[in-house]
Amino acid sequence: MADLDFYLSDEQHELRRAVRDFTAKEIAPIAAECDASERFPTDLFPKLGKLGYLALGYPEELGGSGGSNLDYSILWEELAYGSAGIALGVYVHTAMACRALQLFGSEAIKQDWLVPALRGERIGGWAFAEAGAGSDAGTVATRAVADGDDYVLNGTKLFITNGPIADFLIVVASTNPDQGIKGLSLFLVETDRPGFRVASSLSKLGVRASEMGELVFEDCRVPASNMIGRPDRGFLDSLRMLTLGRIASAAIVSGLSRAALDATVEHAKTRVQFGQPIGNFQAVGFGIADMATQIEASRLMCHRAAIAADRGLPHSREASMAKLFATEACTKIVERALHYNGASGFMSESPIQRFYRDCKVFELGEGSSELQRNMIAREILAS
Ligand SMILES: Cc1cc2nc3c(=O)[nH]c(=O)nc-3n(C[C@H](O)[C@H](O)[C@H](O)COP(=O)(O)OP(=O)(O)OC[C@H]3O[C@@H](n4cnc5c(N)ncnc54)[C@H](O)[C@@H]3O)c2cc1C
């Protein structure tokens, strides 16, 4: 088939080939085992760091590899092709925890934490959600109270990816409880600090190769210099980082959808019923055509939002649309994949059942579909 990604540079084609090779060698072979054991393969971090993949999009003076949001989208699609769970763990580290350090950290924090994290020598997490705070960030109850040269943190964070394996966390805590979302600050918390503990590892339906924890802060004291970004405005300032995260989510599910499509095409060509491959039946062929079409649309929307961000154009609505469309398409695509793979796709050893469990969460995380629709509608109605 002709390569119609004509807007990609030679370097971007090469990046795609290289990450595809890495995924085939280092991720695909361990994806099922990591899913079954609910363990993230932490030795991947230094490997990804050595190849510069964790540092993609970061400036060279911080050990970064340079690169654009479009490069980033290519990376996420190819990593998620091998395992959406592993991609999620890497994503939270590099696109959330490291990005927050880059955007808001002091020079000392960047040198001490970001530089080793981009080499894969430290693992990061993003600790925002709580029992009472999900879509509504204004209800974060974890408190950070100034005390001399320190802040003292108290509270419990829930559903935190990388929580059980992290060396450092970016913690969203209230420094001004009367102000809701306008009173939230960001703190770097090293996980060996007294007063911090992983209360439990949480078991999930899908993306099980990423580890998740409930995290407790009990009189956990950090120096005031560990506050990153503006007091009371840290979380609001981080929202632009979350906009780019929606583009990455669209890329991750494009990879997951493509893995489901490829496995289905293979099955449709080789599974014989009524004397012919099932792909010959129009009902199956039409389904495959729809899956492939939705993947193309997902990728194009994702890349358009990435290119707009790279060119400094407005891209918030485009990022929301890409995330909304691609994540909902992925859930439909993977459901059809399970359907056309029949009983064999339903078996524990089949990757299809893993895809089926992995896809749903992307409609919830990084702002659920409803929140994306709210943002898109608000922007359209205000114009
Ligand atoms: C696999 C996984 C990994 C995660 N990793 C992290 C992490 O690393 N760090 C972190 O901080 N958090 C993480 N989370 C938590 C994530 O941030 C929350 O799931 C997300 O913010 C949504 O919150 P909630 O699940 O409490 O759902 P809720 O906010 O309670 O929403 C429940 C339902 O209500 C709907 N709803 C809510 N508000 C509105 C509204 N205004 N209009 C219409 N519908 C609405 C939602 O769309 C959803 O369907 C993770 C969650 C999962 C499942």
The ligand as a Gaussian input file, in Angstrom:
#p B3LYP/6-31G(d) Opt

LIG

0 1
 C       -6.267000       3.082000      34.767000
 C       -6.358000       4.410000      35.451000
 C       -5.193000       5.131000      35.661000
 C       -5.248000       6.345000      36.356000
 N       -4.077000       6.999000      36.628000
 C       -4.114000       8.166000      37.347000
 C       -2.894000       8.851000      37.694000
 O       -1.789000       8.438000      37.359000
 N       -3.006000       9.986000      38.432000
 C       -4.208000      10.510000      38.827000
 O       -4.234000      11.536000      39.474000
 N       -5.368000       9.868000      38.516000
 C       -5.350000       8.714000      37.791000
 N       -6.520000       8.048000      37.515000
 C       -7.782000       8.613000      37.983000
 C       -8.373000       9.545000      36.960000
 O       -7.777000      10.811000      37.107000
 C       -9.899000       9.607000      37.221000
 O      -10.442000       8.336000      36.897000
 C      -10.541000      10.669000      36.359000
 O      -10.169000      11.940000      36.822000
 C      -12.083000      10.571000      36.446000
 O      -12.495000      10.608000      37.749000
 P      -13.407000       9.448000      38.376000
 O      -12.901000       8.150000      37.905000
 O      -13.482000       9.691000      39.825000
 O      -14.825000       9.630000      37.702000
 P      -15.959000      10.718000      38.057000
 O      -15.391000      12.091000      37.950000
 O      -16.630000      10.344000      39.327000
 O      -16.956000      10.492000      36.841000
 C      -17.865000       9.382000      36.797000
 C      -18.760000       9.566000      35.585000
 O      -19.470000      10.819000      35.696000
 C      -19.256000      11.598000      34.529000
 N      -19.179000      13.029000      34.854000
 C      -18.445000      13.628000      35.837000
 N      -18.585000      14.960000      35.779000
 C      -19.414000      15.223000      34.716000
 C      -19.945000      16.403000      34.131000
 N      -19.630000      17.631000      34.586000
 N      -20.770000      16.286000      33.060000
 C      -21.095000      15.052000      32.576000
 N      -20.615000      13.901000      33.081000
 C      -19.791000      13.976000      34.137000
 C      -17.898000      11.113000      33.971000
 O      -17.795000      11.404000      32.583000
 C      -17.960000       9.624000      34.268000
 O      -18.660000       8.964000      33.257000
 C       -6.493000       6.855000      36.826000
 C       -7.672000       6.126000      36.588000
 C       -7.617000       4.923000      35.933000
 C       -8.885000       4.130000      35.759000

